[in-house]
Amino acid sequence: MAEDRLGEPVDEAVITVAAYFTLRAKQMTEKATEMAGLRVAQIVHEPVTAAMMYCLNETRDRLRLRNQSCEAGDQGQRLKLD
């Protein structure tokens, strides 16, 4: 599935696990990932992943607003950014 979406081979992955996972549970998750033919690049707790995605979305939204501001400026209009 990931290979179809990305259009290239996938041989490693960042795995998210629940914050309450024990060391043993993380080790078993890593082993299952390796059995699936992937190298584990990193294991990250879900709350950390959620925070990272929030920051990425905020950054993307700010870039989108800046791009719109530039486009509006070309038409003689300006959008005020915070």
NUBAMI-57942 format. One line per field, with one value per residue (C-alpha): residue in one letter; residue number from 0; z negated, x negated, y. Coordinates in Angstrom, 2 decimals, decimal comma. Layout:
NUBAMI-57942
type [A  ...] $
seq [NUM  ...] $
z [Z  ...] $
x [X  ...] $
y [Y  ...] $
This chain:
NUBAMI-57942
type [M  A  E  D  R  L  G  E  P  V  D  E  A  V  I  T  V  A  A  Y  F  T  L  R  A  K  Q  M  T  E  K  A  T  E  M  A  G  L  R  V  A  Q  I  V  H  E  P  V  T  A  A  M  M  Y  C  L  N  E  T  R  D  R  L  R  L  R  N  Q  S  C  E  A  G  D  Q  G  Q  R  L  K  L  D] $
seq [0  1  2  3  4  5  6  7  8  9  10  11  12  13  14  15  16  17  18  19  20  21  22  23  24  25  26  27  28  29  30  31  32  33  34  35  36  37  38  39  40  41  42  43  44  45  46  47  48  49  50  51  52  53  54  55  56  57  58  59  60  61  62  63  64  65  66  67  68  69  70  71  72  73  74  75  76  77  78  79  80  81] $
z [0,00  -0,98  2,11  4,32  2,78  2,82  6,15  4,83  2,69  -1,08  -3,19  -6,47  -8,67  -11,64  -13,96  -16,40  -19,58  -22,45  -25,25  -27,75  -25,73  -27,83  -26,60  -25,83  -23,78  -21,81  -21,19  -19,94  -17,67  -16,26  -15,72  -13,89  -11,70  -10,80  -10,08  -7,62  -5,79  -7,05  -8,99  -11,98  -11,60  -14,84  -17,39  -18,55  -21,17  -19,75  -21,78  -20,31  -16,82  -17,34  -18,42  -15,41  -13,02  -14,66  -14,12  -10,51  -9,81  -11,41  -9,32  -6,16  -6,88  -7,50  -4,25  -2,41  -3,86  -2,88  0,64  0,84  -0,45  2,33  4,94  3,59  3,62  7,33  7,83  5,83  2,65  -0,59  -3,16  -6,67  -8,37  -12,13] $
x [0,00  -2,66  -4,68  -1,63  -0,98  -4,61  -5,48  -8,76  -9,93  -9,57  -12,16  -12,07  -9,40  -8,79  -6,45  -4,08  -3,08  -0,78  -2,36  -1,70  -3,60  -6,20  -9,72  -8,67  -5,68  -7,92  -10,41  -7,63  -6,34  -9,84  -10,19  -6,84  -7,88  -11,12  -9,21  -7,13  -10,37  -10,85  -13,70  -12,53  -13,96  -12,38  -9,72  -7,75  -5,01  -1,65  -1,41  -4,75  -3,56  -0,36  -2,36  -4,65  -1,71  -0,07  -3,26  -3,55  0,06  -0,39  -3,52  -1,76  1,21  -1,07  -2,93  0,39  1,47  -1,82  -1,46  2,09  0,81  -1,77  0,85  3,24  0,40  -0,06  3,54  3,06  4,59  2,90  3,96  2,82  0,98  0,73] $
y [0,00  2,53  1,67  2,22  5,62  6,76  5,19  3,78  0,87  1,18  -0,61  1,31  2,84  5,09  3,21  4,89  3,11  3,93  5,94  3,14  0,50  -1,27  -1,92  -5,50  -4,33  -1,98  -4,78  -7,06  -4,29  -3,81  -7,56  -7,73  -4,81  -6,56  -9,79  -7,75  -6,91  -3,36  -1,78  0,27  3,77  5,00  4,09  7,15  7,44  8,51  11,75  12,85  11,94  13,92  16,98  16,64  16,42  19,44  21,46  20,27  21,20  24,63  25,23  24,09  26,36  29,35  28,70  28,45  31,81  33,42  32,09  33,47  36,81  36,95  36,06  38,68  41,22  40,60  41,70  44,90  43,44  42,46  39,89  40,69  37,83  37,65] $
